[in-house]
Amino acid sequence: MLPVRVACGTVLLRPFRAADASRVAALCGERHVAEMTGVIPHPYTAVMAEQWIATLPDPASAAAEYTYAVLRREDDLLIGAVGICPDPGAIDSLGYWIGRPYWGRGYASEAASAAIALGFTQLELDEMHATHLARNPASGRVMQKCGMVEVRRELRPHRGGPPEPFCVWSIDRVAWRAWIDR
């Protein structure tokens, strides 16, 4: 079980609400955002956002996956999402997306750092891993800023098309502790 609200630098994490659906649809509806993920369809509608939000468990309950809305702390504007999957068999234990107008401002790094901290301190994970498309080096910089290390590259199917190169990143509890204590 995780806290309901988490503040980290310039971002605030909180559970998604039904009222967030139109904002989620506007941000995820942008092709550039959807293309960089393996799970956001395009086009993405408000109905799809409503249905997705309705499936999300409350972070305060025991769940197989935890997803938070990422808000700018200065004005509570929803700008993205970050998720943690504690299942050791999951492809990724960390995932995130940020709306395109907010790229390059450090929001993804802060949200991912907060999620990694939750994974190690609240969920007692031993290791966390995440992947990104090789053609999306900005996501790799986010992972690097969180102390993660690229461990391999592999070809994977992506969005129903031909396989694409993906970068796989990882950090374990010991390396994370050293990273935050530096």
N, C-alpha and C positions, 0 to 999 in steps of 0.2 A: 504494500500500500504506500502510495506516495502523497506528498503534500498537495493541497489543492492550488496553492499559489506559490510561485517561485520567482524571486527577483534576482537578476544577474546583470550587472552593468546597466546598459540602456534598454534591456528587454525585461518583460514580465511574462511568465508562463502561467496560463490558467486553462481550465477545461473549456472546450468549445460549448457554445450555446446555440440553440435553434436559431436565434436572431442573427447569428454569424453567417448563415447560409449565403446570403446575397454577396457579402464581402468575399467569402471563400470562392464563390463562383466567378466573381470579377477577377480575382488574382489568379486562380487556377485556369481560368478560361483563356488566358494568354498562351498562345502556342509555345513560346519560348520556355515558359515555366513547365508546362506539361511534357514537352519533349525531353527535358532533362531528367524526368522521373520515369520509372517503369510502371507506375500505378495510376497516374492521373490521366484519364482519357481526354481526348480533344475531339470535338468541342466539349466543354464542361458547363453544365447548366445549374441553375439554382436548385432545381429539383434533385439533381445528383448530389449537390452539396448537402441538402436537407437529409437525404437518405444516408449519406456517409456520416454526418454528425449524429444522427439517431443511433448508429451502431457503436459509437464510442463509449467505452466504460468510464465511469467516474474514477479519476486517479486515486481517490481515497479507498477504493475497493480493490480486492485482489483481482488481477486480470492477466491475460496472456500478453497484452500489449497496452501501452500507455501513450496517449497522444495529447499534446498540449497545443493550444493556440499560442502563437508568439505575438506579443503586442509591444509596440513602442512604449517604453515606460513614461515618457514625457506627456503623452496624450491618450494612452490606452487604445491606439489605433491598431487593429489586427493587421499584421503584415506577413504572417506565415504560419507554419506548423512544425513541430518537432515530435518525434516519436521514439519510444524505447521498447524493444522486444526482448524480454529476458530469457526467452527460450534458447537454450544452447544450440539447438538444431536449426535455428532460423538463419536465413541467408545473411541478413543484416540485423544487428541489435540496435543500430542508430539510423534514423532517417530524418530528413528535414526538407522543407521547401520554403522559399521566401519569394514574395511577389516581386516581379521585375523592377518596379519603381524603387525598390529598397535594396537592390543588389549593390554590393561594393561598399557598404556602410558598416560592416562588422556585426550586423544583427544575427546572421547565421552562425558566426563563430561563437557569439555569446550564448545563443540558444543551445547550440550543440554542446558547449562547455557545461552548461547547466544540466543538460540531459545526461552527459557522461558522469557528472558528479552524483546525480540521483542514482544512476545505475550502480556505481560503486559504493555509495554510502547508504542508500535506502534499500536497494534490491540485492546488495551483497554479491554482485557479479564479479567474476574473476577476470573477465576479459570482455571488451566491447569491440565490434567491428562494423565497418560501413563500406559501401562501394559507391563509385561514381563513374560515369562515362568518361573515357579518356579524353574525349573532345570537350569536356567541361572542367578545365583545370582550376577554375575558381572554387569548385567544390573540394578539390584536393587541398587547396590553400586553407580552406575552412578546417579540414581535418588536421592538417599540419599545425595550425594555430591552437588546436585543442590537445596537442601532444601525440597525436596518432602518427604511426609510421606506415608507409606503403610497404606491404608484404609481398604482393604479387600483382600480375596483370593476367587477365583471362578473357577469352571470347565468350560472350553470352548472347542469347537471343534478346532482342529489344523491340518492344512495341509491335510484334508480329512481323518484323522485317528480318533481314539477315543478321547474323551474329555481329556484335560490335565489341571493341576492346573496352574492358572495364578495369579500373584500378581498385584493389582491395586494400583497405587500411585497417589497422588494429592498434589497440592499446590495452595493456593489462593493468591490474590494480597497482602493482609495484611501480611501473613506469608512470602511471597517472599521479601517484603520490609524489614521486620525484619531480614530475612536471610542475605540480602546483606548489611544491616547496622550494622551487628554484629561485 
